[in-house]
Amino acid sequence: MVKRINFPFTAILGQDKMKMGLILNVIDPQIGGVLLTGHQGTGKSTAVRSLVEVMPEIEVVKGCAFSCDPSLENEDLCDECREKKKNGTIEIEKRSMRNTDLPLGVTEDMVCGALSIDKVLTEGIRSLHPGLLAKANRGILYVDEINLLQDHIVDVLLDSAASGINIIEREGISVAHPSRFVLVGSMNPEEGELRPQIADRLGLEVKIKAPRDRKLRAEITKSVIEFDDNPKEFVKPYENEQELLKTKIIKAREMLKDVVVPISVYEFVSEIVSELGIFSQRADITFIRCARANAALEGRKELAEEDLNVALDLVFEHRIQSLHYEMTPEEVKAKITEVYGKLQRITL
């Protein structure tokens, strides 16, 4: 089988904020995903597909269509794996985390999966043909041009991402399976806006601009051409750097819940959210998760001011923009900048 060679994640230049948003979601998928906005040709799709190379391997139940986690309790497994665990016949294997693309024009059955009504009627078996949500479980689900996706499909994705479960109901029959994934959406804002409800549900946003620095642009162009000409040779110098980043992410995932968040930070976030006029509680929760993930990435068990700065930069901008259409991006940034001074009042 021919393996696709991705552009090395660590070789992507000039888009550190985008890379950080993706990495933090791998460390803590409960951040809620990331929205990448920018013109075509700014590296959005390249970054998402490159991310899989630095994502950790996961343990899955061998042969499971949903990549169930064998360490979970029975209620968090699919029906088949639950039965195997009960009988003590579970086999475990390791594999890489996956990136699943969700194309425009998909049907609900393609996303959720389809029940075989014939088998139900003739054999009494609840037979499911898995969809993209099954394939994406415990990996990344990437939606390019998410602003052009049908509303009812977006609602299905957001519900599954929030609950961690995909439920398929047809003709009075119901089947459920685990569906936990990092949702990454990208869009060109010139092609249409995103509904405010969707903007709030996506944890982070990164506005991507093409670099203006001539030397940096020249270096990016050179790298892309060298990769296209000889991918195998191009990736070799980055192998060690890629492995180091993967190890760093693995350690961050392991220590994430050990990071201490002082009560003063919770109070600070509530104050900031209130001042910015954001009403959704998701903003507070996402801020804490984002700051905590950054601390874990840097190997800290206590939050530092740097972690709060990262969260401030990623969490609020798209939420303010969706509530105040009259504000320009510059005005939104200025509004957020006002709150940075409050960091000095916090004792971490």
Secondary structure as UniProt FT lines:
FT   HELIX           9..11
FT   HELIX           16..27
FT   HELIX           29..31
FT   STRAND          34..38
FT   TURN            40..41
FT   HELIX           44..51
FT   HELIX           52..54
FT   STRAND          57..61
FT   TURN            62..63
FT   TURN            65..66
FT   TURN            70..71
FT   HELIX           74..76
FT   HELIX           79..87
FT   STRAND          92..96
FT   STRAND          99..101
FT   TURN            104..105
FT   HELIX           108..112
FT   STRAND          113..115
FT   HELIX           117..123
FT   STRAND          128..130
FT   HELIX           132..136
FT   TURN            137..138
FT   STRAND          140..144
FT   HELIX           146..148
FT   HELIX           151..163
FT   STRAND          165..170
FT   TURN            171..172
FT   STRAND          173..178
FT   STRAND          182..187
FT   HELIX           189..191
FT   HELIX           196..201
FT   STRAND          204..208
FT   HELIX           214..229
FT   HELIX           231..235
FT   HELIX           236..238
FT   HELIX           239..255
FT   HELIX           256..258
FT   HELIX           263..276
FT   HELIX           281..297
FT   TURN            298..299
FT   HELIX           305..315
FT   HELIX           317..323
FT   TURN            325..326
FT   HELIX           329..340
FT   HELIX           341..345
//
